[in-house]
Amino acid sequence: MGCKFLNPKWLTGIVVLLALVGCGRGTLPQATKESDGVPGVPARETSLQIPTLEGITVTVDQFKGKVVLVNFWATWCAPCRTEIPWLIEFNQKYGHKGLVILGVAMDDEGNKAVQPYVQNQRFDVNGHPEAMNYQILLGNSKIADKFGGILGMPTSMLYSREGKRIKTIVGLIDHDDLSKTLDSQL
């Protein structure tokens, strides 16, 4: 007797679902009294200080007047690596128009794993090998919780020029959809 759950069609469906959702090891949101993602209400996480690879800290607030895309990712996450070339492309296309991309690396090993990856890895962007050209920050579960928690990676959050969260994308970004959103914001 065989188990119907192990049917190859079921297995294929599970693999596709995991690819769409993204990489696991996220954090679940914690209960909070503060408003988050409500139109007209400033996002609470924008003042959180997040360390860079160089050891200084940045906040989303310091980029007020610009559109900010915060992307939670990890070096071991395949969907994250898929969208890195798109983020490089978006930074090339929209950076001069006021887009800031902050890549929050969620690797447990922190800078020890992330720094060499960022320095050495090159990504195919329109046929050219390119390095990550946007600010990389070092995250952890406490930082993710302050952003409302993340269920998996990649997770991206888009903030308006006024510092209000206008979009949250769990899993792989839709390149064309995000491009249209950025066109409308910039």
mmCIF file of the C-alpha atoms, coordinates in Angstrom:
data_MODEL
# 
_entry.id   MODEL 
# 
loop_
_atom_site.group_PDB 
_atom_site.id 
_atom_site.type_symbol 
_atom_site.label_atom_id 
_atom_site.label_alt_id 
_atom_site.label_comp_id 
_atom_site.label_asym_id 
_atom_site.label_entity_id 
_atom_site.label_seq_id 
_atom_site.pdbx_PDB_ins_code 
_atom_site.Cartn_x 
_atom_site.Cartn_y 
_atom_site.Cartn_z 
_atom_site.occupancy 
_atom_site.B_iso_or_equiv 
_atom_site.pdbx_formal_charge 
_atom_site.auth_seq_id 
_atom_site.auth_comp_id 
_atom_site.auth_asym_id 
_atom_site.auth_atom_id 
_atom_site.pdbx_PDB_model_num 
ATOM 1   C CA . MET A 1 1   ? 0.000  0.000  0.000   1.00 0.00 ? 1   MET A CA 1 
ATOM 2   C CA . GLY A 1 2   ? 1.321  3.405  -0.917  1.00 0.00 ? 2   GLY A CA 1 
ATOM 3   C CA . CYS A 1 3   ? 0.725  6.730  0.747   1.00 0.00 ? 3   CYS A CA 1 
ATOM 4   C CA . LYS A 1 4   ? -1.205 9.182  -1.441  1.00 0.00 ? 4   LYS A CA 1 
ATOM 5   C CA . PHE A 1 5   ? 0.553  12.125 0.205   1.00 0.00 ? 5   PHE A CA 1 
ATOM 6   C CA . LEU A 1 6   ? 3.833  11.046 -1.371  1.00 0.00 ? 6   LEU A CA 1 
ATOM 7   C CA . ASN A 1 7   ? 2.326  11.200 -4.844  1.00 0.00 ? 7   ASN A CA 1 
ATOM 8   C CA . PRO A 1 8   ? 4.770  13.129 -7.101  1.00 0.00 ? 8   PRO A CA 1 
ATOM 9   C CA . LYS A 1 9   ? 2.047  15.677 -7.945  1.00 0.00 ? 9   LYS A CA 1 
ATOM 10  C CA . TRP A 1 10  ? 1.615  16.473 -4.242  1.00 0.00 ? 10  TRP A CA 1 
ATOM 11  C CA . LEU A 1 11  ? 5.349  16.721 -3.770  1.00 0.00 ? 11  LEU A CA 1 
ATOM 12  C CA . THR A 1 12  ? 5.670  19.094 -6.729  1.00 0.00 ? 12  THR A CA 1 
ATOM 13  C CA . GLY A 1 13  ? 2.877  21.245 -5.308  1.00 0.00 ? 13  GLY A CA 1 
ATOM 14  C CA . ILE A 1 14  ? 4.606  21.485 -1.944  1.00 0.00 ? 14  ILE A CA 1 
ATOM 15  C CA . VAL A 1 15  ? 7.914  22.480 -3.555  1.00 0.00 ? 15  VAL A CA 1 
ATOM 16  C CA . VAL A 1 16  ? 6.194  25.196 -5.614  1.00 0.00 ? 16  VAL A CA 1 
ATOM 17  C CA . LEU A 1 17  ? 4.372  26.500 -2.533  1.00 0.00 ? 17  LEU A CA 1 
ATOM 18  C CA . LEU A 1 18  ? 7.623  26.734 -0.567  1.00 0.00 ? 18  LEU A CA 1 
ATOM 19  C CA . ALA A 1 19  ? 9.294  28.600 -3.430  1.00 0.00 ? 19  ALA A CA 1 
ATOM 20  C CA . LEU A 1 20  ? 6.459  31.118 -3.572  1.00 0.00 ? 20  LEU A CA 1 
ATOM 21  C CA . VAL A 1 21  ? 6.393  31.699 0.167   1.00 0.00 ? 21  VAL A CA 1 
ATOM 22  C CA . GLY A 1 22  ? 10.143 32.050 0.442   1.00 0.00 ? 22  GLY A CA 1 
ATOM 23  C CA . CYS A 1 23  ? 12.646 30.881 2.994   1.00 0.00 ? 23  CYS A CA 1 
ATOM 24  C CA . GLY A 1 24  ? 11.568 30.039 6.502   1.00 0.00 ? 24  GLY A CA 1 
ATOM 25  C CA . ARG A 1 25  ? 13.184 30.959 9.804   1.00 0.00 ? 25  ARG A CA 1 
ATOM 26  C CA . GLY A 1 26  ? 11.221 34.178 10.065  1.00 0.00 ? 26  GLY A CA 1 
ATOM 27  C CA . THR A 1 27  ? 9.718  35.616 13.198  1.00 0.00 ? 27  THR A CA 1 
ATOM 28  C CA . LEU A 1 28  ? 6.076  35.902 14.027  1.00 0.00 ? 28  LEU A CA 1 
ATOM 29  C CA . PRO A 1 29  ? 4.645  39.308 14.889  1.00 0.00 ? 29  PRO A CA 1 
ATOM 30  C CA . GLN A 1 30  ? 4.360  40.162 18.548  1.00 0.00 ? 30  GLN A CA 1 
ATOM 31  C CA . ALA A 1 31  ? 1.264  41.848 19.929  1.00 0.00 ? 31  ALA A CA 1 
ATOM 32  C CA . THR A 1 32  ? 1.674  45.606 20.042  1.00 0.00 ? 32  THR A CA 1 
ATOM 33  C CA . LYS A 1 33  ? -0.421 48.618 20.973  1.00 0.00 ? 33  LYS A CA 1 
ATOM 34  C CA . GLU A 1 34  ? 1.090  50.732 18.252  1.00 0.00 ? 34  GLU A CA 1 
ATOM 35  C CA . SER A 1 35  ? -0.467 51.126 14.834  1.00 0.00 ? 35  SER A CA 1 
ATOM 36  C CA . ASP A 1 36  ? 1.340  49.599 11.889  1.00 0.00 ? 36  ASP A CA 1 
ATOM 37  C CA . GLY A 1 37  ? 0.562  49.953 8.223   1.00 0.00 ? 37  GLY A CA 1 
ATOM 38  C CA . VAL A 1 38  ? -2.558 52.041 8.852   1.00 0.00 ? 38  VAL A CA 1 
ATOM 39  C CA . PRO A 1 39  ? -2.951 54.771 6.207   1.00 0.00 ? 39  PRO A CA 1 
ATOM 40  C CA . GLY A 1 40  ? -2.087 58.170 7.629   1.00 0.00 ? 40  GLY A CA 1 
ATOM 41  C CA . VAL A 1 41  ? -0.368 56.755 10.726  1.00 0.00 ? 41  VAL A CA 1 
ATOM 42  C CA . PRO A 1 42  ? 3.447  56.897 10.780  1.00 0.00 ? 42  PRO A CA 1 
ATOM 43  C CA . ALA A 1 43  ? 5.128  53.514 11.017  1.00 0.00 ? 43  ALA A CA 1 
ATOM 44  C CA . ARG A 1 44  ? 6.609  52.870 14.484  1.00 0.00 ? 44  ARG A CA 1 
ATOM 45  C CA . GLU A 1 45  ? 9.678  51.023 13.272  1.00 0.00 ? 45  GLU A CA 1 
ATOM 46  C CA . THR A 1 46  ? 11.134 53.888 11.262  1.00 0.00 ? 46  THR A CA 1 
ATOM 47  C CA . SER A 1 47  ? 13.161 55.220 14.210  1.00 0.00 ? 47  SER A CA 1 
ATOM 48  C CA . LEU A 1 48  ? 14.772 51.858 15.000  1.00 0.00 ? 48  LEU A CA 1 
ATOM 49  C CA . GLN A 1 49  ? 18.568 51.977 14.763  1.00 0.00 ? 49  GLN A CA 1 
ATOM 50  C CA . ILE A 1 50  ? 19.947 49.129 12.666  1.00 0.00 ? 50  ILE A CA 1 
ATOM 51  C CA . PRO A 1 51  ? 23.700 48.457 12.394  1.00 0.00 ? 51  PRO A CA 1 
ATOM 52  C CA . THR A 1 52  ? 25.490 48.538 9.048   1.00 0.00 ? 52  THR A CA 1 
ATOM 53  C CA . LEU A 1 53  ? 28.333 46.220 8.036   1.00 0.00 ? 53  LEU A CA 1 
ATOM 54  C CA . GLU A 1 54  ? 30.683 49.047 9.000   1.00 0.00 ? 54  GLU A CA 1 
ATOM 55  C CA . GLY A 1 55  ? 29.311 49.253 12.556  1.00 0.00 ? 55  GLY A CA 1 
ATOM 56  C CA . ILE A 1 56  ? 27.391 52.531 12.326  1.00 0.00 ? 56  ILE A CA 1 
ATOM 57  C CA . THR A 1 57  ? 23.600 52.630 12.624  1.00 0.00 ? 57  THR A CA 1 
ATOM 58  C CA . VAL A 1 58  ? 20.903 53.910 10.299  1.00 0.00 ? 58  VAL A CA 1 
ATOM 59  C CA . THR A 1 59  ? 17.162 54.407 10.597  1.00 0.00 ? 59  THR A CA 1 
ATOM 60  C CA . VAL A 1 60  ? 14.400 54.573 8.018   1.00 0.00 ? 60  VAL A CA 1 
ATOM 61  C CA . ASP A 1 61  ? 13.568 58.022 9.459   1.00 0.00 ? 61  ASP A CA 1 
ATOM 62  C CA . GLN A 1 62  ? 16.881 59.465 8.324   1.00 0.00 ? 62  GLN A CA 1 
ATOM 63  C CA . PHE A 1 63  ? 15.706 58.977 4.730   1.00 0.00 ? 63  PHE A CA 1 
ATOM 64  C CA . LYS A 1 64  ? 12.466 60.999 5.076   1.00 0.00 ? 64  LYS A CA 1 
ATOM 65  C CA . GLY A 1 65  ? 11.740 62.682 1.786   1.00 0.00 ? 65  GLY A CA 1 
ATOM 66  C CA . LYS A 1 66  ? 12.830 59.546 -0.053  1.00 0.00 ? 66  LYS A CA 1 
ATOM 67  C CA . VAL A 1 67  ? 10.997 56.317 -0.842  1.00 0.00 ? 67  VAL A CA 1 
ATOM 68  C CA . VAL A 1 68  ? 12.546 53.501 1.203   1.00 0.00 ? 68  VAL A CA 1 
ATOM 69  C CA . LEU A 1 69  ? 12.433 49.779 0.446   1.00 0.00 ? 69  LEU A CA 1 
ATOM 70  C CA . VAL A 1 70  ? 13.467 47.614 3.417   1.00 0.00 ? 70  VAL A CA 1 
ATOM 71  C CA . ASN A 1 71  ? 14.298 44.074 2.276   1.00 0.00 ? 71  ASN A CA 1 
ATOM 72  C CA . PHE A 1 72  ? 14.791 41.287 4.844   1.00 0.00 ? 72  PHE A CA 1 
ATOM 73  C CA . TRP A 1 73  ? 17.021 38.615 3.301   1.00 0.00 ? 73  TRP A CA 1 
ATOM 74  C CA . ALA A 1 74  ? 19.709 36.037 4.093   1.00 0.00 ? 74  ALA A CA 1 
ATOM 75  C CA . THR A 1 75  ? 22.735 34.688 2.219   1.00 0.00 ? 75  THR A CA 1 
ATOM 76  C CA . TRP A 1 76  ? 21.353 31.112 2.432   1.00 0.00 ? 76  TRP A CA 1 
ATOM 77  C CA . CYS A 1 77  ? 17.878 32.023 1.085   1.00 0.00 ? 77  CYS A CA 1 
ATOM 78  C CA . ALA A 1 78  ? 17.440 31.046 -2.598  1.00 0.00 ? 78  ALA A CA 1 
ATOM 79  C CA . PRO A 1 79  ? 14.468 33.381 -3.307  1.00 0.00 ? 79  PRO A CA 1 
ATOM 80  C CA . CYS A 1 80  ? 16.427 36.212 -1.670  1.00 0.00 ? 80  CYS A CA 1 
ATOM 81  C CA . ARG A 1 81  ? 19.332 35.581 -4.045  1.00 0.00 ? 81  ARG A CA 1 
ATOM 82  C CA . THR A 1 82  ? 16.851 35.550 -6.950  1.00 0.00 ? 82  THR A CA 1 
ATOM 83  C CA . GLU A 1 83  ? 15.615 39.057 -6.200  1.00 0.00 ? 83  GLU A CA 1 
ATOM 84  C CA . ILE A 1 84  ? 18.992 40.675 -5.410  1.00 0.00 ? 84  ILE A CA 1 
ATOM 85  C CA . PRO A 1 85  ? 19.660 41.444 -9.116  1.00 0.00 ? 85  PRO A CA 1 
ATOM 86  C CA . TRP A 1 86  ? 16.230 43.114 -9.294  1.00 0.00 ? 86  TRP A CA 1 
ATOM 87  C CA . LEU A 1 87  ? 17.067 45.249 -6.258  1.00 0.00 ? 87  LEU A CA 1 
ATOM 88  C CA . ILE A 1 88  ? 20.378 46.240 -7.853  1.00 0.00 ? 88  ILE A CA 1 
ATOM 89  C CA . GLU A 1 89  ? 18.474 47.153 -11.027 1.00 0.00 ? 89  GLU A CA 1 
ATOM 90  C CA . PHE A 1 90  ? 15.877 49.174 -9.053  1.00 0.00 ? 90  PHE A CA 1 
ATOM 91  C CA . ASN A 1 91  ? 18.656 51.047 -7.274  1.00 0.00 ? 91  ASN A CA 1 
ATOM 92  C CA . GLN A 1 92  ? 20.315 51.860 -10.616 1.00 0.00 ? 92  GLN A CA 1 
ATOM 93  C CA . LYS A 1 93  ? 17.009 52.964 -12.168 1.00 0.00 ? 93  LYS A CA 1 
ATOM 94  C CA . TYR A 1 94  ? 15.399 54.816 -9.252  1.00 0.00 ? 94  TYR A CA 1 
ATOM 95  C CA . GLY A 1 95  ? 18.207 55.761 -6.858  1.00 0.00 ? 95  GLY A CA 1 
ATOM 96  C CA . HIS A 1 96  ? 18.716 59.157 -8.451  1.00 0.00 ? 96  HIS A CA 1 
ATOM 97  C CA . LYS A 1 97  ? 14.935 59.756 -8.247  1.00 0.00 ? 97  LYS A CA 1 
ATOM 98  C CA . GLY A 1 98  ? 14.864 59.264 -4.483  1.00 0.00 ? 98  GLY A CA 1 
ATOM 99  C CA . LEU A 1 99  ? 14.719 55.498 -3.838  1.00 0.00 ? 99  LEU A CA 1 
ATOM 100 C CA . VAL A 1 100 ? 16.749 54.096 -0.943  1.00 0.00 ? 100 VAL A CA 1 
ATOM 101 C CA . ILE A 1 101 ? 17.074 50.320 -0.571  1.00 0.00 ? 101 ILE A CA 1 
ATOM 102 C CA . LEU A 1 102 ? 18.060 48.893 2.809   1.00 0.00 ? 102 LEU A CA 1 
ATOM 103 C CA . GLY A 1 103 ? 18.908 45.189 2.746   1.00 0.00 ? 103 GLY A CA 1 
ATOM 104 C CA . VAL A 1 104 ? 18.541 43.741 6.258   1.00 0.00 ? 104 VAL A CA 1 
ATOM 105 C CA . ALA A 1 105 ? 20.611 40.538 6.387   1.00 0.00 ? 105 ALA A CA 1 
ATOM 106 C CA . MET A 1 106 ? 19.123 38.007 8.814   1.00 0.00 ? 106 MET A CA 1 
ATOM 107 C CA . ASP A 1 107 ? 22.004 35.516 8.904   1.00 0.00 ? 107 ASP A CA 1 
ATOM 108 C CA . ASP A 1 108 ? 22.569 34.059 12.380  1.00 0.00 ? 108 ASP A CA 1 
ATOM 109 C CA . GLU A 1 109 ? 26.336 34.454 11.886  1.00 0.00 ? 109 GLU A CA 1 
ATOM 110 C CA . GLY A 1 110 ? 25.905 38.201 11.300  1.00 0.00 ? 110 GLY A CA 1 
ATOM 111 C CA . ASN A 1 111 ? 28.746 40.170 9.774   1.00 0.00 ? 111 ASN A CA 1 
ATOM 112 C CA . LYS A 1 112 ? 30.982 37.070 9.664   1.00 0.00 ? 112 LYS A CA 1 
ATOM 113 C CA . ALA A 1 113 ? 28.756 35.563 6.934   1.00 0.00 ? 113 ALA A CA 1 
ATOM 114 C CA . VAL A 1 114 ? 27.321 38.696 5.353   1.00 0.00 ? 114 VAL A CA 1 
ATOM 115 C CA . GLN A 1 115 ? 30.440 40.831 4.801   1.00 0.00 ? 115 GLN A CA 1 
ATOM 116 C CA . PRO A 1 116 ? 32.298 38.280 2.603   1.00 0.00 ? 116 PRO A CA 1 
ATOM 117 C CA . TYR A 1 117 ? 29.101 37.488 0.696   1.00 0.00 ? 117 TYR A CA 1 
ATOM 118 C CA . VAL A 1 118 ? 28.463 41.152 -0.113  1.00 0.00 ? 118 VAL A CA 1 
ATOM 119 C CA . GLN A 1 119 ? 32.112 41.779 -1.025  1.00 0.00 ? 119 GLN A CA 1 
ATOM 120 C CA . ASN A 1 120 ? 32.576 38.726 -3.252  1.00 0.00 ? 120 ASN A CA 1 
ATOM 121 C CA . GLN A 1 121 ? 29.216 37.898 -4.801  1.00 0.00 ? 121 GLN A CA 1 
ATOM 122 C CA . ARG A 1 122 ? 28.293 39.243 -8.230  1.00 0.00 ? 122 ARG A CA 1 
ATOM 123 C CA . PHE A 1 123 ? 24.832 39.088 -9.790  1.00 0.00 ? 123 PHE A CA 1 
ATOM 124 C CA . ASP A 1 124 ? 23.717 39.102 -13.412 1.00 0.00 ? 124 ASP A CA 1 
ATOM 125 C CA . VAL A 1 125 ? 21.950 42.419 -13.992 1.00 0.00 ? 125 VAL A CA 1 
ATOM 126 C CA . ASN A 1 126 ? 20.971 42.846 -17.628 1.00 0.00 ? 126 ASN A CA 1 
ATOM 127 C CA . GLY A 1 127 ? 23.920 40.731 -18.755 1.00 0.00 ? 127 GLY A CA 1 
ATOM 128 C CA . HIS A 1 128 ? 26.525 42.419 -16.534 1.00 0.00 ? 128 HIS A CA 1 
ATOM 129 C CA . PRO A 1 129 ? 28.038 41.091 -13.297 1.00 0.00 ? 129 PRO A CA 1 
ATOM 130 C CA . GLU A 1 130 ? 27.155 43.583 -10.560 1.00 0.00 ? 130 GLU A CA 1 
ATOM 131 C CA . ALA A 1 131 ? 27.832 43.840 -6.832  1.00 0.00 ? 131 ALA A CA 1 
ATOM 132 C CA . MET A 1 132 ? 25.096 44.697 -4.356  1.00 0.00 ? 132 MET A CA 1 
ATOM 133 C CA . ASN A 1 133 ? 24.878 48.475 -4.743  1.00 0.00 ? 133 ASN A CA 1 
ATOM 134 C CA . TYR A 1 134 ? 22.583 49.317 -1.841  1.00 0.00 ? 134 TYR A CA 1 
ATOM 135 C CA . GLN A 1 135 ? 23.045 49.649 1.921   1.00 0.00 ? 135 GLN A CA 1 
ATOM 136 C CA . ILE A 1 136 ? 23.300 46.325 3.770   1.00 0.00 ? 136 ILE A CA 1 
ATOM 137 C CA . LEU A 1 137 ? 22.287 46.213 7.428   1.00 0.00 ? 137 LEU A CA 1 
ATOM 138 C CA . LEU A 1 138 ? 22.598 43.467 10.041  1.00 0.00 ? 138 LEU A CA 1 
ATOM 139 C CA . GLY A 1 139 ? 19.287 42.235 11.394  1.00 0.00 ? 139 GLY A CA 1 
ATOM 140 C CA . ASN A 1 140 ? 18.058 39.787 13.997  1.00 0.00 ? 140 ASN A CA 1 
ATOM 141 C CA . SER A 1 141 ? 14.728 38.589 15.354  1.00 0.00 ? 141 SER A CA 1 
ATOM 142 C CA . LYS A 1 142 ? 14.384 41.600 17.691  1.00 0.00 ? 142 LYS A CA 1 
ATOM 143 C CA . ILE A 1 143 ? 14.762 43.987 14.765  1.00 0.00 ? 143 ILE A CA 1 
ATOM 144 C CA . ALA A 1 144 ? 12.323 41.942 12.669  1.00 0.00 ? 144 ALA A CA 1 
ATOM 145 C CA . ASP A 1 145 ? 9.820  42.030 15.537  1.00 0.00 ? 145 ASP A CA 1 
ATOM 146 C CA . LYS A 1 146 ? 10.009 45.833 15.602  1.00 0.00 ? 146 LYS A CA 1 
ATOM 147 C CA . PHE A 1 147 ? 8.951  45.785 11.941  1.00 0.00 ? 147 PHE A CA 1 
ATOM 148 C CA . GLY A 1 148 ? 5.907  43.725 12.912  1.00 0.00 ? 148 GLY A CA 1 
ATOM 149 C CA . GLY A 1 149 ? 7.622  40.369 12.529  1.00 0.00 ? 149 GLY A CA 1 
ATOM 150 C CA . ILE A 1 150 ? 8.421  38.477 9.362   1.00 0.00 ? 150 ILE A CA 1 
ATOM 151 C CA . LEU A 1 151 ? 7.016  35.102 8.414   1.00 0.00 ? 151 LEU A CA 1 
ATOM 152 C CA . GLY A 1 152 ? 9.795  34.188 6.011   1.00 0.00 ? 152 GLY A CA 1 
ATOM 153 C CA . MET A 1 153 ? 12.378 35.622 3.719   1.00 0.00 ? 153 MET A CA 1 
ATOM 154 C CA . PRO A 1 154 ? 12.491 37.545 1.626   1.00 0.00 ? 154 PRO A CA 1 
ATOM 155 C CA . THR A 1 155 ? 10.090 40.088 3.091   1.00 0.00 ? 155 THR A CA 1 
ATOM 156 C CA . SER A 1 156 ? 10.083 43.643 1.775   1.00 0.00 ? 156 SER A CA 1 
ATOM 157 C CA . MET A 1 157 ? 8.422  46.780 3.127   1.00 0.00 ? 157 MET A CA 1 
ATOM 158 C CA . LEU A 1 158 ? 7.990  49.954 1.101   1.00 0.00 ? 158 LEU A CA 1 
ATOM 159 C CA . TYR A 1 159 ? 7.776  53.350 2.821   1.00 0.00 ? 159 TYR A CA 1 
ATOM 160 C CA . SER A 1 160 ? 6.509  56.597 1.308   1.00 0.00 ? 160 SER A CA 1 
ATOM 161 C CA . ARG A 1 161 ? 8.461  59.840 1.303   1.00 0.00 ? 161 ARG A CA 1 
ATOM 162 C CA . GLU A 1 162 ? 6.548  60.708 4.491   1.00 0.00 ? 162 GLU A CA 1 
ATOM 163 C CA . GLY A 1 163 ? 7.793  57.556 6.262   1.00 0.00 ? 163 GLY A CA 1 
ATOM 164 C CA . LYS A 1 164 ? 4.500  55.650 6.106   1.00 0.00 ? 164 LYS A CA 1 
ATOM 165 C CA . ARG A 1 165 ? 4.496  51.971 5.198   1.00 0.00 ? 165 ARG A CA 1 
ATOM 166 C CA . ILE A 1 166 ? 2.563  51.613 1.965   1.00 0.00 ? 166 ILE A CA 1 
ATOM 167 C CA . LYS A 1 167 ? 3.293  48.022 0.973   1.00 0.00 ? 167 LYS A CA 1 
ATOM 168 C CA . THR A 1 168 ? 4.511  44.767 2.508   1.00 0.00 ? 168 THR A CA 1 
ATOM 169 C CA . ILE A 1 169 ? 5.609  41.887 0.286   1.00 0.00 ? 169 ILE A CA 1 
ATOM 170 C CA . VAL A 1 170 ? 6.071  38.470 1.880   1.00 0.00 ? 170 VAL A CA 1 
ATOM 171 C CA . GLY A 1 171 ? 8.093  36.158 -0.350  1.00 0.00 ? 171 GLY A CA 1 
ATOM 172 C CA . LEU A 1 172 ? 9.610  36.904 -3.722  1.00 0.00 ? 172 LEU A CA 1 
ATOM 173 C CA . ILE A 1 173 ? 8.795  40.369 -5.032  1.00 0.00 ? 173 ILE A CA 1 
ATOM 174 C CA . ASP A 1 174 ? 6.878  40.712 -8.280  1.00 0.00 ? 174 ASP A CA 1 
ATOM 175 C CA . HIS A 1 175 ? 9.366  42.699 -10.370 1.00 0.00 ? 175 HIS A CA 1 
ATOM 176 C CA . ASP A 1 176 ? 6.801  44.341 -12.649 1.00 0.00 ? 176 ASP A CA 1 
ATOM 177 C CA . ASP A 1 177 ? 4.337  45.147 -9.859  1.00 0.00 ? 177 ASP A CA 1 
ATOM 178 C CA . LEU A 1 178 ? 7.020  46.720 -7.679  1.00 0.00 ? 178 LEU A CA 1 
ATOM 179 C CA . SER A 1 179 ? 8.374  48.631 -10.663 1.00 0.00 ? 179 SER A CA 1 
ATOM 180 C CA . LYS A 1 180 ? 4.899  50.124 -11.279 1.00 0.00 ? 180 LYS A CA 1 
ATOM 181 C CA . THR A 1 181 ? 4.572  51.019 -7.588  1.00 0.00 ? 181 THR A CA 1 
ATOM 182 C CA . LEU A 1 182 ? 7.988  52.706 -7.617  1.00 0.00 ? 182 LEU A CA 1 
ATOM 183 C CA . ASP A 1 183 ? 7.064  54.614 -10.793 1.00 0.00 ? 183 ASP A CA 1 
ATOM 184 C CA . SER A 1 184 ? 3.962  55.939 -9.030  1.00 0.00 ? 184 SER A CA 1 
ATOM 185 C CA . GLN A 1 185 ? 5.863  56.888 -5.856  1.00 0.00 ? 185 GLN A CA 1 
ATOM 186 C CA . LEU A 1 186 ? 8.821  58.517 -7.572  1.00 0.00 ? 186 LEU A CA 1 
# 
